[in-house]
């Protein structure tokens, strides 16, 4: 896992069927990280904050309709593709 002090690098990605719930998930994750794609957030957060986010997600999401994946990468490379060749 990637760490900085007591904080972990975590990637949250979600598929939420309802606009209202999707907006709540995005707002929650925006408080803790950076949106890197429409439904993908990168965060550097403490384990305590990760648990708080998970608990809030359980309150927001519908079990059979929505999903959230949480990744704890062991390495990270940001690739920027050239705009012209």
SULURKA-V682412 format. One record per pair of residues at least 6 apart in sequence whose C-alpha atoms are under 7 Angstrom apart, sorted by the first residue. I is the first residue (numbers start at 0). J is the second residue. If there is no record, write none. Layout:
i=I j=J
i=I j=J
This chain:
i=0 j=71
i=0 j=72
i=0 j=73
i=1 j=7
i=1 j=8
i=1 j=72
i=1 j=73
i=1 j=74
i=2 j=8
i=5 j=45
i=6 j=43
i=6 j=44
i=6 j=45
i=7 j=43
i=7 j=44
i=7 j=45
i=8 j=42
i=8 j=43
i=8 j=44
i=8 j=71
i=9 j=41
i=9 j=42
i=9 j=43
i=9 j=69
i=9 j=70
i=9 j=71
i=9 j=72
i=10 j=40
i=10 j=41
i=10 j=42
i=10 j=69
i=10 j=70
i=10 j=71
i=11 j=39
i=11 j=40
i=11 j=41
i=11 j=67
i=11 j=68
i=11 j=69
i=11 j=70
i=12 j=38
i=12 j=39
i=12 j=40
i=12 j=67
i=12 j=68
i=12 j=69
i=13 j=38
i=13 j=39
i=13 j=66
i=13 j=67
i=13 j=68
i=14 j=65
i=14 j=66
i=14 j=67
i=15 j=21
i=15 j=65
i=15 j=66
i=16 j=64
i=16 j=65
i=20 j=59
i=20 j=60
i=24 j=56
i=28 j=40
i=31 j=42
i=32 j=40
i=32 j=41
i=32 j=42
i=32 j=43
i=33 j=40
i=33 j=41
i=33 j=42
i=34 j=40
i=34 j=41
i=35 j=41
